[in-house]
Amino acid sequence: MASSSNEAREKLLSSTAPDPDLYEQERAYDSDEKVVISVSDDDDEEEDYASPPPFSWRKLWRFTGPGFLMCIAFLDPGNLEGDLQAGAIAGYSLLWLLTWSTVIGLLVQLLSARLGVATGRHLAELCREEYPRWASVALWLMAELALIGADIQEVIGSAIAIKILSGGTIPLWGGVLITALDCFIFLFLENYGVRKLEAFFGVLIATMAISFAIMFGEAKPDGKELLIGILVPKLSSNTIRQAVGVVGCIIMPHNVFLHSALVQSRKINTAKKNRVHEAMKYYSIESTLALAISLFINICVTTVFAKGFYGSQEAGTIGLENAGQFLQEKYGRKLFPILYIWGIGLLASGQSSTITGTYAGQFIMGGFLNLKLKKWVRSMITRSFAIVPTIIVALFFDTEDPTMDVLNESLNVLQSVQIPFALIPLITLVSKEQVMGCFKIGSLTQVVSWVVAAFLILINGYLLFSFFSEEVRGALLSSTVSIGLIIYVVFVLYLILRNTALYSKLTSRFSKNS
């Protein structure tokens, strides 16, 4: 059974793959860029293991990297803002939801890694081959919109941090221009190899962890309340909005595409079953460790603001732009002003997330459009997509203007509505034997994955409904939104039903009638 499924998979890949020369240019990583996994001369990558080898710390180190780049999307400025608002308004009560949301995020990212390891292709490439041209172009546009929305928030977050650390000398638009240069940092590091790039992101994550841990130590939150908040589910009508924000921030559409490409940075012979199983095992461990660290950082931020501002008059007014000032007023001057500790952590968050956004943009554009552009050209294009609208935002909006809150909420909605266009293709592909061979997910995992997808879509549907009910006014605008919503729902249903018997019956009946 396994051999026949592998044959089907190889047949599909050989029939749909582009010209070898073109495909060589289009791969996520060239062969000479990939990290060698073998830890001894006897470990020949071209040979399969007779049986799964024992656990090796050295091999885990070789596989460590992609998961930590992936976890940065769980630590971007949008997530930090969701954390601080949840803590200030809901106290410790939503820590359990933050924990379980991270577990859900881990499940999604493990599916993405599984797809990339088993097929040797990333999600954007496989979507291009799986769906008709019109559908793959639509999916690409949705992915780009989600990426632009995330990037605007990340760049603004970095610009706010630069403004804080410069004592207000550098205005918001100046911070945006400085942040735009991170594209060149990325290109510079990429030339020195994958491991150097991963080490750079490791330093940024460590900077965040240390900064927010220092804040945690200075705030001295209640340990008992913290533990109860993590273990005991609690949700009130007053905190539903913050709860939706916590869940909605966890799944970033571009991150699903990114992780399926990042795992291909290691030399893995996908034709050897035990080699693929080994890679999946180590990537699962590495991703779990990375998200455990991201959860620690998110909990630190939430509890600091829960301790300092829950139940206060300022709780409802705290946002990313004024959080540092509130912290400074609350906790005063210690050995090092907490305002600057917050600024350093926020800068590390913004810089790391914008650079990974550039990375994701390369894979998304190259995979969907099958472009034969050099990496630096793609980086400049994807960087421009976000920087131009961000500069406009920085010039016309002040961070203390209430309109900025509406803009942030609009960007959150923009990303939320894109979630089905990453999750549904991912679950569809990892469930197909023709694509995954013997590595397709089992029935139980399929059920759990679809339940999680339905839950996330409903949560973000609530966010969408809440936003439009408050912000959309006028008959013309309401009609336009309604038409767009109908098209959106139809496309989502198409993606869900496309490979089912019901869809086949409907299309055949339609063909007969026409």
One Martini backbone bead per residue (centre of mass of N, CA, C, O) as a GRO file, in nm:
protein
  514
    1MET     BB    1   0.060   0.062  -0.022
    2ALA     BB    2   0.302   0.254   0.011
    3SER     BB    3   0.423   0.213  -0.275
    4SER     BB    4   0.172   0.309  -0.436
    5SER     BB    5   0.157   0.595  -0.310
    6ASN     BB    6   0.440   0.682  -0.403
    7GLU     BB    7   0.391   0.645  -0.705
    8ALA     BB    8   0.163   0.853  -0.722
    9ARG     BB    9   0.332   1.090  -0.626
   10GLU     BB   10   0.557   1.077  -0.844
   11LYS     BB   11   0.367   1.108  -1.085
   12LEU     BB   12   0.253   1.383  -1.013
   13LEU     BB   13   0.521   1.541  -0.994
   14SER     BB   14   0.620   1.472  -1.287
   15SER     BB   15   0.360   1.594  -1.439
   16THR     BB   16   0.372   1.898  -1.285
   17ALA     BB   17   0.646   1.967  -1.336
   18PRO     BB   18   0.870   2.163  -1.441
   19ASP     BB   19   1.130   2.243  -1.580
   20PRO     BB   20   1.428   2.167  -1.445
   21ASP     BB   21   1.571   2.441  -1.485
   22LEU     BB   22   1.342   2.610  -1.366
   23TYR     BB   23   1.307   2.462  -1.095
   24GLU     BB   24   1.589   2.524  -0.986
   25GLN     BB   25   1.522   2.837  -0.958
   26GLU     BB   26   1.242   2.797  -0.778
   27ARG     BB   27   1.350   2.709  -0.532
   28ALA     BB   28   1.385   2.784  -0.211
   29TYR     BB   29   1.659   2.608  -0.229
   30ASP     BB   30   1.958   2.549  -0.300
   31SER     BB   31   2.175   2.296  -0.265
   32ASP     BB   32   2.422   2.484  -0.151
   33GLU     BB   33   2.228   2.610   0.092
   34LYS     BB   34   2.205   2.360   0.244
   35VAL     BB   35   2.189   2.175   0.533
   36VAL     BB   36   2.379   1.943   0.676
   37ILE     BB   37   2.287   1.655   0.875
   38SER     BB   38   2.520   1.497   0.899
   39VAL     BB   39   2.743   1.360   1.180
   40SER     BB   40   2.880   1.145   0.983
   41ASP     BB   41   3.043   0.948   0.748
   42ASP     BB   42   2.824   0.705   0.771
   43ASP     BB   43   2.599   0.923   0.694
   44ASP     BB   44   2.422   0.857   0.418
   45GLU     BB   45   2.186   1.041   0.239
   46GLU     BB   46   2.127   0.818   0.005
   47GLU     BB   47   2.055   0.645   0.249
   48ASP     BB   48   1.858   0.445   0.423
   49TYR     BB   49   1.717   0.340   0.697
   50ALA     BB   50   1.642   0.045   0.849
   51SER     BB   51   1.594   0.222   1.108
   52PRO     BB   52   1.522   0.430   1.336
   53PRO     BB   53   1.711   0.642   1.490
   54PRO     BB   54   1.838   0.772   1.746
   55PHE     BB   55   1.862   1.023   1.940
   56SER     BB   56   2.007   1.358   1.853
   57TRP     BB   57   2.149   1.652   1.948
   58ARG     BB   58   2.305   1.723   1.689
   59LYS     BB   59   2.061   1.702   1.498
   60LEU     BB   60   1.882   1.907   1.635
   61TRP     BB   61   2.074   2.141   1.577
   62ARG     BB   62   2.059   2.118   1.264
   63PHE     BB   63   1.734   2.170   1.269
   64THR     BB   64   1.772   2.433   1.400
   65GLY     BB   65   1.551   2.737   1.296
   66PRO     BB   66   1.273   2.741   1.144
   67GLY     BB   67   1.096   2.762   1.407
   68PHE     BB   68   1.212   3.044   1.497
   69LEU     BB   69   1.114   3.198   1.250
   70MET     BB   70   0.815   3.122   1.285
   71CYS     BB   71   0.767   3.242   1.587
   72ILE     BB   72   0.772   3.550   1.518
   73ALA     BB   73   0.463   3.574   1.444
   74PHE     BB   74   0.399   3.546   1.770
   75LEU     BB   75   0.588   3.841   1.817
   76ASP     BB   76   0.456   4.065   1.700
   77PRO     BB   77   0.317   4.373   1.745
   78GLY     BB   78   0.026   4.265   1.730
   79ASN     BB   79   0.057   4.063   1.964
   80LEU     BB   80   0.150   4.261   2.182
   81GLU     BB   81  -0.109   4.428   2.177
   82GLY     BB   82  -0.297   4.196   2.252
   83ASP     BB   83  -0.163   4.137   2.524
   84LEU     BB   84  -0.189   4.416   2.668
   85GLN     BB   85  -0.500   4.436   2.639
   86ALA     BB   86  -0.571   4.175   2.786
   87GLY     BB   87  -0.437   4.252   3.055
   88ALA     BB   88  -0.576   4.531   3.112
   89ILE     BB   89  -0.885   4.419   3.076
   90ALA     BB   90  -0.861   4.088   3.179
   91GLY     BB   91  -0.600   4.014   3.291
   92TYR     BB   92  -0.550   3.666   3.368
   93SER     BB   93  -0.808   3.521   3.218
   94LEU     BB   94  -0.652   3.468   2.911
   95LEU     BB   95  -0.409   3.264   2.938
   96TRP     BB   96  -0.543   3.000   2.845
   97LEU     BB   97  -0.600   3.101   2.554
   98LEU     BB   98  -0.308   3.156   2.478
   99THR     BB   99  -0.211   2.866   2.513
  100TRP     BB  100  -0.416   2.722   2.315
  101SER     BB  101  -0.345   2.893   2.067
  102THR     BB  102  -0.054   2.789   2.048
  103VAL     BB  103  -0.132   2.494   2.002
  104ILE     BB  104  -0.282   2.547   1.739
  105GLY     BB  105  -0.040   2.674   1.596
  106LEU     BB  106   0.134   2.418   1.607
  107LEU     BB  107  -0.041   2.237   1.434
  108VAL     BB  108  -0.028   2.407   1.175
  109GLN     BB  109   0.288   2.413   1.152
  110LEU     BB  110   0.325   2.102   1.132
  111LEU     BB  111   0.172   2.073   0.867
  112SER     BB  112   0.357   2.256   0.704
  113ALA     BB  113   0.618   2.095   0.751
  114ARG     BB  114   0.518   1.826   0.638
  115LEU     BB  115   0.473   1.922   0.350
  116GLY     BB  116   0.767   2.014   0.289
  117VAL     BB  117   0.917   1.747   0.352
  118ALA     BB  118   0.751   1.530   0.179
  119THR     BB  119   0.767   1.706  -0.111
  120GLY     BB  120   0.980   1.953  -0.153
  121ARG     BB  121   0.750   2.166  -0.122
  122HIS     BB  122   0.561   2.448  -0.115
  123LEU     BB  123   0.252   2.580  -0.079
  124ALA     BB  124   0.252   2.772  -0.325
  125GLU     BB  125   0.334   2.562  -0.538
  126LEU     BB  126   0.100   2.358  -0.485
  127CYS     BB  127  -0.132   2.553  -0.547
  128ARG     BB  128  -0.060   2.600  -0.845
  129GLU     BB  129  -0.109   2.286  -0.913
  130GLU     BB  130  -0.397   2.227  -0.782
  131TYR     BB  131  -0.517   2.485  -0.909
  132PRO     BB  132  -0.657   2.689  -1.089
  133ARG     BB  133  -0.557   2.980  -1.212
  134TRP     BB  134  -0.772   3.165  -1.077
  135ALA     BB  135  -0.732   3.050  -0.787
  136SER     BB  136  -0.424   3.098  -0.751
  137VAL     BB  137  -0.438   3.404  -0.789
  138ALA     BB  138  -0.632   3.458  -0.555
  139LEU     BB  139  -0.445   3.337  -0.336
  140TRP     BB  140  -0.214   3.533  -0.384
  141LEU     BB  141  -0.363   3.796  -0.321
  142MET     BB  142  -0.439   3.718  -0.031
  143ALA     BB  143  -0.148   3.678   0.072
  144GLU     BB  144  -0.051   3.967   0.009
  145LEU     BB  145  -0.254   4.118   0.185
  146ALA     BB  146  -0.171   3.988   0.452
  147LEU     BB  147   0.125   4.079   0.439
  148ILE     BB  148   0.076   4.383   0.428
  149GLY     BB  149  -0.082   4.409   0.692
  150ALA     BB  150   0.146   4.298   0.874
  151ASP     BB  151   0.376   4.493   0.783
  152ILE     BB  152   0.257   4.758   0.874
  153GLN     BB  153   0.253   4.690   1.177
  154GLU     BB  154   0.558   4.622   1.203
  155VAL     BB  155   0.672   4.893   1.107
  156ILE     BB  156   0.526   5.068   1.311
  157GLY     BB  157   0.649   4.929   1.559
  158SER     BB  158   0.942   5.005   1.493
  159ALA     BB  159   0.895   5.314   1.480
  160ILE     BB  160   0.806   5.343   1.773
  161ALA     BB  161   1.070   5.235   1.898
  162ILE     BB  162   1.256   5.452   1.774
  163LYS     BB  163   1.113   5.690   1.908
  164ILE     BB  164   1.169   5.604   2.197
  165LEU     BB  165   1.491   5.566   2.180
  166SER     BB  166   1.515   5.883   2.069
  167GLY     BB  167   1.317   6.071   2.236
  168GLY     BB  168   1.148   6.180   1.965
  169THR     BB  169   1.342   6.267   1.730
  170ILE     BB  170   1.222   6.038   1.561
  171PRO     BB  171   0.989   6.004   1.354
  172LEU     BB  172   0.775   5.788   1.220
  173TRP     BB  173   0.873   5.812   0.920
  174GLY     BB  174   1.171   5.765   0.990
  175GLY     BB  175   1.131   5.476   1.104
  176VAL     BB  176   1.025   5.356   0.841
  177LEU     BB  177   1.282   5.402   0.670
  178ILE     BB  178   1.470   5.237   0.848
  179THR     BB  179   1.308   4.970   0.829
  180ALA     BB  180   1.335   4.936   0.518
  181LEU     BB  181   1.648   4.847   0.542
  182ASP     BB  182   1.614   4.542   0.630
  183CYS     BB  183   1.640   4.420   0.350
  184PHE     BB  184   1.955   4.449   0.342
  185ILE     BB  185   2.014   4.274   0.584
  186PHE     BB  186   1.895   4.019   0.468
  187LEU     BB  187   2.073   4.001   0.211
  188PHE     BB  188   2.341   3.994   0.360
  189LEU     BB  189   2.290   3.735   0.535
  190GLU     BB  190   2.213   3.537   0.306
  191ASN     BB  191   2.507   3.526   0.181
  192TYR     BB  192   2.612   3.361   0.459
  193GLY     BB  193   2.370   3.187   0.517
  194VAL     BB  194   2.133   3.025   0.699
  195ARG     BB  195   2.270   3.015   0.986
  196LYS     BB  196   2.321   3.320   1.014
  197LEU     BB  197   2.027   3.405   0.996
  198GLU     BB  198   1.927   3.237   1.238
  199ALA     BB  199   2.114   3.370   1.449
  200PHE     BB  200   1.994   3.654   1.427
  201PHE     BB  201   1.708   3.570   1.525
  202GLY     BB  202   1.801   3.457   1.795
  203VAL     BB  203   1.890   3.731   1.911
  204LEU     BB  204   1.611   3.870   1.892
  205ILE     BB  205   1.461   3.671   2.076
  206ALA     BB  206   1.647   3.711   2.322
  207THR     BB  207   1.585   4.011   2.353
  208MET     BB  208   1.289   3.979   2.416
  209ALA     BB  209   1.309   3.785   2.657
  210ILE     BB  210   1.481   3.973   2.838
  211SER     BB  211   1.308   4.229   2.837
  212PHE     BB  212   1.032   4.095   2.940
  213ALA     BB  213   1.157   3.965   3.194
  214ILE     BB  214   1.235   4.227   3.333
  215MET     BB  215   0.949   4.337   3.347
  216PHE     BB  216   0.838   4.102   3.511
  217GLY     BB  217   1.026   4.150   3.758
  218GLU     BB  218   0.928   4.448   3.817
  219ALA     BB  219   0.615   4.382   3.849
  220LYS     BB  220   0.537   4.135   4.017
  221PRO     BB  221   0.336   3.910   3.972
  222ASP     BB  222   0.087   3.696   4.053
  223GLY     BB  223   0.136   3.361   4.076
  224LYS     BB  224  -0.149   3.250   4.134
  225GLU     BB  225  -0.303   3.404   3.910
  226LEU     BB  226  -0.136   3.296   3.679
  227LEU     BB  227  -0.200   2.993   3.714
  228ILE     BB  228  -0.509   3.020   3.694
  229GLY     BB  229  -0.513   3.153   3.411
  230ILE     BB  230  -0.390   2.897   3.265
  231LEU     BB  231  -0.591   2.655   3.391
  232VAL     BB  232  -0.857   2.844   3.400
  233PRO     BB  233  -1.138   2.884   3.241
  234LYS     BB  234  -1.231   3.227   3.134
  235LEU     BB  235  -1.541   3.409   3.033
  236SER     BB  236  -1.660   3.725   2.941
  237SER     BB  237  -1.843   3.974   2.791
  238ASN     BB  238  -1.605   4.195   2.837
  239THR     BB  239  -1.369   3.984   2.683
  240ILE     BB  240  -1.428   3.895   2.387
  241ARG     BB  241  -1.255   4.083   2.215
  242GLN     BB  242  -0.982   3.993   2.336
  243ALA     BB  243  -1.013   3.693   2.270
  244VAL     BB  244  -1.023   3.725   1.965
  245GLY     BB  245  -0.746   3.865   1.944
  246VAL     BB  246  -0.572   3.632   2.052
  247VAL     BB  247  -0.652   3.423   1.833
  248GLY     BB  248  -0.614   3.597   1.567
  249CYS     BB  249  -0.291   3.645   1.609
  250ILE     BB  250  -0.169   3.353   1.575
  251ILE     BB  251  -0.273   3.327   1.275
  252MET     BB  252  -0.057   3.360   0.997
  253PRO     BB  253  -0.075   3.318   0.670
  254HIS     BB  254   0.231   3.362   0.585
  255ASN     BB  255   0.345   3.146   0.792
  256VAL     BB  256   0.243   2.893   0.650
  257PHE     BB  257   0.413   2.933   0.397
  258LEU     BB  258   0.695   2.966   0.526
  259HIS     BB  259   0.744   2.690   0.677
  260SER     BB  260   0.733   2.505   0.417
  261ALA     BB  261   1.013   2.637   0.323
  262LEU     BB  262   1.219   2.630   0.561
  263VAL     BB  263   1.248   2.306   0.579
  264GLN     BB  264   1.430   2.310   0.299
  265SER     BB  265   1.722   2.391   0.434
  266ARG     BB  266   1.751   2.081   0.436
  267LYS     BB  267   1.907   1.779   0.371
  268ILE     BB  268   1.651   1.578   0.219
  269ASN     BB  269   1.549   1.258   0.132
  270THR     BB  270   1.227   1.210   0.006
  271ALA     BB  271   1.269   0.898  -0.092
  272LYS     BB  272   1.322   0.846   0.220
  273LYS     BB  273   1.130   0.753   0.472
  274ASN     BB  274   1.314   0.774   0.737
  275ARG     BB  275   1.419   1.057   0.675
  276VAL     BB  276   1.146   1.200   0.694
  277HIS     BB  277   1.073   1.111   0.980
  278GLU     BB  278   1.313   1.244   1.115
  279ALA     BB  279   1.252   1.536   1.031
  280MET     BB  280   0.975   1.554   1.166
  281LYS     BB  281   1.070   1.506   1.453
  282TYR     BB  282   1.270   1.748   1.480
  283TYR     BB  283   1.069   1.970   1.395
  284SER     BB  284   0.870   1.924   1.626
  285ILE     BB  285   1.061   1.990   1.857
  286GLU     BB  286   1.156   2.271   1.760
  287SER     BB  287   0.874   2.406   1.741
  288THR     BB  288   0.795   2.365   2.035
  289LEU     BB  289   1.024   2.529   2.162
  290ALA     BB  290   0.968   2.796   2.016
  291LEU     BB  291   0.667   2.830   2.122
  292ALA     BB  292   0.739   2.828   2.420
  293ILE     BB  293   0.894   3.095   2.410
  294SER     BB  294   0.664   3.268   2.295
  295LEU     BB  295   0.473   3.219   2.534
  296PHE     BB  296   0.648   3.344   2.752
  297ILE     BB  297   0.650   3.629   2.631
  298ASN     BB  298   0.341   3.675   2.621
  299ILE     BB  299   0.297   3.635   2.926
  300CYS     BB  300   0.471   3.866   3.023
  301VAL     BB  301   0.311   4.095   2.891
  302THR     BB  302   0.030   4.035   3.010
  303THR     BB  303   0.109   4.044   3.320
  304VAL     BB  304   0.221   4.329   3.338
  305PHE     BB  305  -0.059   4.465   3.258
  306ALA     BB  306  -0.232   4.326   3.471
  307LYS     BB  307  -0.085   4.436   3.721
  308GLY     BB  308  -0.089   4.757   3.640
  309PHE     BB  309  -0.409   4.796   3.480
  310TYR     BB  310  -0.619   4.635   3.604
  311GLY     BB  311  -0.901   4.838   3.674
  312SER     BB  312  -0.824   5.089   3.535
  313GLN     BB  313  -0.867   5.381   3.354
  314GLU     BB  314  -0.635   5.310   3.132
  315ALA     BB  315  -0.697   5.029   3.003
  316GLY     BB  316  -0.866   5.131   2.733
  317THR     BB  317  -0.598   5.322   2.621
  318ILE     BB  318  -0.399   5.102   2.562
  319GLY     BB  319  -0.116   5.091   2.343
  320LEU     BB  320   0.162   5.068   2.160
  321GLU     BB  321   0.235   5.384   2.167
  322ASN     BB  322   0.172   5.420   2.511
  323ALA     BB  323   0.291   5.189   2.690
  324GLY     BB  324   0.568   5.299   2.784
  325GLN     BB  325   0.459   5.544   2.943
  326PHE     BB  326   0.284   5.385   3.142
  327LEU     BB  327   0.515   5.217   3.259
  328GLN     BB  328   0.683   5.456   3.364
  329GLU     BB  329   0.462   5.570   3.556
  330LYS     BB  330   0.425   5.304   3.724
  331TYR     BB  331   0.752   5.202   3.770
  332GLY     BB  332   0.961   5.387   3.695
  333ARG     BB  333   1.292   5.423   3.805
  334LYS     BB  334   1.542   5.220   3.769
  335LEU     BB  335   1.828   5.106   3.659
  336PHE     BB  336   1.636   5.089   3.398
  337PRO     BB  337   1.422   5.218   3.202
  338ILE     BB  338   1.124   5.070   3.102
  339LEU     BB  339   1.082   5.219   2.837
  340TYR     BB  340   1.349   5.099   2.699
  341ILE     BB  341   1.286   4.805   2.731
  342TRP     BB  342   1.035   4.814   2.557
  343GLY     BB  343   1.174   4.931   2.302
  344ILE     BB  344   1.368   4.694   2.252
  345GLY     BB  345   1.156   4.469   2.227
  346LEU     BB  346   0.993   4.605   1.996
  347LEU     BB  347   1.224   4.623   1.792
  348ALA     BB  348   1.281   4.319   1.773
  349SER     BB  349   0.998   4.248   1.676
  350GLY     BB  350   0.980   4.428   1.421
  351GLN     BB  351   1.238   4.339   1.271
  352SER     BB  352   1.192   4.032   1.259
  353SER     BB  353   0.907   4.042   1.117
  354THR     BB  354   0.986   4.201   0.859
  355ILE     BB  355   1.200   4.001   0.754
  356THR     BB  356   1.013   3.751   0.741
  357GLY     BB  357   0.818   3.886   0.545
  358THR     BB  358   1.019   3.902   0.313
  359TYR     BB  359   1.067   3.600   0.298
  360ALA     BB  360   0.771   3.517   0.242
  361GLY     BB  361   0.736   3.686  -0.018
  362GLN     BB  362   0.923   3.521  -0.193
  363PHE     BB  363   0.767   3.248  -0.184
  364ILE     BB  364   0.489   3.344  -0.273
  365MET     BB  365   0.563   3.467  -0.547
  366GLY     BB  366   0.731   3.231  -0.667
  367GLY     BB  367   0.516   3.002  -0.632
  368PHE     BB  368   0.258   3.122  -0.778
  369LEU     BB  369   0.421   3.259  -1.044
  370ASN     BB  370   0.689   3.129  -1.139
  371LEU     BB  371   0.940   3.297  -1.092
  372LYS     BB  372   1.270   3.420  -1.241
  373LEU     BB  373   1.387   3.575  -0.992
  374LYS     BB  374   1.581   3.730  -0.805
  375LYS     BB  375   1.593   3.769  -0.472
  376TRP     BB  376   1.644   4.081  -0.458
  377VAL     BB  377   1.401   4.156  -0.632
  378ARG     BB  378   1.180   4.029  -0.458
  379SER     BB  379   1.246   4.189  -0.202
  380MET     BB  380   1.187   4.472  -0.319
  381ILE     BB  381   0.895   4.421  -0.395
  382THR     BB  382   0.781   4.329  -0.116
  383ARG     BB  383   0.876   4.583   0.036
  384SER     BB  384   0.711   4.794  -0.132
  385PHE     BB  385   0.423   4.699  -0.069
  386ALA     BB  386   0.455   4.809   0.239
  387ILE     BB  387   0.608   5.084   0.253
  388VAL     BB  388   0.429   5.279   0.098
  389PRO     BB  389   0.169   5.265   0.282
  390THR     BB  390   0.326   5.326   0.549
  391ILE     BB  391   0.419   5.613   0.483
  392ILE     BB  392   0.136   5.726   0.453
  393VAL     BB  393   0.049   5.665   0.740
  394ALA     BB  394   0.279   5.826   0.886
  395LEU     BB  395   0.201   6.110   0.757
  396PHE     BB  396  -0.135   6.103   0.833
  397PHE     BB  397  -0.068   5.968   1.115
  398ASP     BB  398  -0.108   5.959   1.452
  399THR     BB  399  -0.046   5.755   1.724
  400GLU     BB  400  -0.271   5.929   1.905
  401ASP     BB  401  -0.481   5.877   1.708
  402PRO     BB  402  -0.785   5.718   1.685
  403THR     BB  403  -0.747   5.627   1.384
  404MET     BB  404  -0.524   5.415   1.441
  405ASP     BB  405  -0.712   5.205   1.569
  406VAL     BB  406  -0.882   5.159   1.315
  407LEU     BB  407  -0.649   5.069   1.139
  408ASN     BB  408  -0.563   4.823   1.307
  409GLU     BB  409  -0.835   4.680   1.286
  410SER     BB  410  -0.838   4.663   0.977
  411LEU     BB  411  -0.579   4.486   0.958
  412ASN     BB  412  -0.688   4.249   1.121
  413VAL     BB  413  -0.919   4.186   0.927
  414LEU     BB  414  -0.751   4.141   0.671
  415GLN     BB  415  -0.606   3.888   0.794
  416SER     BB  416  -0.850   3.715   0.886
  417VAL     BB  417  -0.986   3.670   0.597
  418GLN     BB  418  -0.723   3.491   0.497
  419ILE     BB  419  -0.708   3.219   0.654
  420PRO     BB  420  -0.860   3.013   0.463
  421PHE     BB  421  -0.631   3.052   0.222
  422ALA     BB  422  -0.431   2.863   0.400
  423LEU     BB  423  -0.574   2.629   0.555
  424ILE     BB  424  -0.734   2.471   0.339
  425PRO     BB  425  -0.500   2.392   0.148
  426LEU     BB  426  -0.330   2.252   0.362
  427ILE     BB  427  -0.530   2.027   0.449
  428THR     BB  428  -0.584   1.916   0.167
  429LEU     BB  429  -0.286   1.831   0.099
  430VAL     BB  430  -0.216   1.653   0.363
  431SER     BB  431  -0.471   1.450   0.274
  432LYS     BB  432  -0.322   1.369   0.008
  433GLU     BB  433  -0.186   1.097  -0.149
  434GLN     BB  434  -0.081   1.225  -0.421
  435VAL     BB  435   0.114   1.419  -0.247
  436MET     BB  436   0.213   1.246   0.030
  437GLY     BB  437   0.147   0.965   0.045
  438CYS     BB  438   0.244   0.805   0.340
  439PHE     BB  439   0.231   1.119   0.480
  440LYS     BB  440  -0.043   1.140   0.532
  441ILE     BB  441  -0.292   1.215   0.720
  442GLY     BB  442  -0.504   1.109   0.937
  443SER     BB  443  -0.828   1.100   1.029
  444LEU     BB  444  -0.801   1.240   1.305
  445THR     BB  445  -0.631   1.481   1.209
  446GLN     BB  446  -0.838   1.583   1.010
  447VAL     BB  447  -1.063   1.645   1.207
  448VAL     BB  448  -0.906   1.838   1.389
  449SER     BB  449  -0.825   2.040   1.165
  450TRP     BB  450  -1.116   2.119   1.078
  451VAL     BB  451  -1.206   2.218   1.354
  452VAL     BB  452  -0.994   2.439   1.380
  453ALA     BB  453  -1.067   2.590   1.123
  454ALA     BB  454  -1.361   2.652   1.203
  455PHE     BB  455  -1.293   2.809   1.459
  456LEU     BB  456  -1.119   3.034   1.325
  457ILE     BB  457  -1.334   3.130   1.124
  458LEU     BB  458  -1.545   3.211   1.337
  459ILE     BB  459  -1.377   3.409   1.499
  460ASN     BB  460  -1.317   3.595   1.248
  461GLY     BB  461  -1.614   3.642   1.179
  462TYR     BB  462  -1.675   3.804   1.431
  463LEU     BB  463  -1.472   4.030   1.375
  464LEU     BB  464  -1.597   4.114   1.106
  465PHE     BB  465  -1.883   4.180   1.207
  466SER     BB  466  -1.802   4.388   1.422
  467PHE     BB  467  -1.664   4.590   1.235
  468PHE     BB  468  -1.894   4.643   1.022
  469SER     BB  469  -2.119   4.729   1.229
  470GLU     BB  470  -1.942   4.992   1.315
  471GLU     BB  471  -1.807   5.113   1.026
  472VAL     BB  472  -2.046   5.062   0.834
  473ARG     BB  473  -2.190   5.310   0.615
  474GLY     BB  474  -2.435   5.299   0.407
  475ALA     BB  475  -2.575   5.167   0.127
  476LEU     BB  476  -2.340   5.138  -0.073
  477LEU     BB  477  -2.130   5.009   0.118
  478SER     BB  478  -2.309   4.773   0.214
  479SER     BB  479  -2.348   4.646  -0.068
  480THR     BB  480  -2.051   4.599  -0.134
  481VAL     BB  481  -1.989   4.419   0.110
  482SER     BB  482  -2.200   4.201   0.048
  483ILE     BB  483  -2.084   4.110  -0.222
  484GLY     BB  484  -1.804   4.039  -0.114
  485LEU     BB  485  -1.908   3.824   0.089
  486ILE     BB  486  -2.028   3.628  -0.115
  487ILE     BB  487  -1.768   3.571  -0.271
  488TYR     BB  488  -1.610   3.470  -0.029
  489VAL     BB  489  -1.790   3.227   0.050
  490VAL     BB  490  -1.778   3.080  -0.222
  491PHE     BB  491  -1.469   3.036  -0.221
  492VAL     BB  492  -1.453   2.875   0.040
  493LEU     BB  493  -1.643   2.645  -0.055
  494TYR     BB  494  -1.471   2.560  -0.292
  495LEU     BB  495  -1.219   2.473  -0.128
  496ILE     BB  496  -1.370   2.255   0.043
  497LEU     BB  497  -1.540   2.095  -0.207
  498ARG     BB  498  -1.358   2.024  -0.458
  499ASN     BB  499  -1.281   1.702  -0.352
  500THR     BB  500  -1.577   1.619  -0.367
  501ALA     BB  501  -1.864   1.458  -0.461
  502LEU     BB  502  -2.050   1.702  -0.466
  503TYR     BB  503  -1.888   1.871  -0.669
  504SER     BB  504  -1.898   1.667  -0.902
  505LYS     BB  505  -2.206   1.665  -0.932
  506LEU     BB  506  -2.247   1.969  -0.984
  507THR     BB  507  -2.062   1.994  -1.237
  508SER     BB  508  -2.201   1.776  -1.410
  509ARG     BB  509  -2.484   1.906  -1.409
  510PHE     BB  510  -2.397   2.176  -1.530
  511SER     BB  511  -2.285   2.059  -1.796
  512LYS     BB  512  -2.549   1.935  -1.898
  513ASN     BB  513  -2.725   2.199  -1.895
  514SER     BB  514  -2.512   2.358  -2.090
   0.00000   0.00000   0.00000
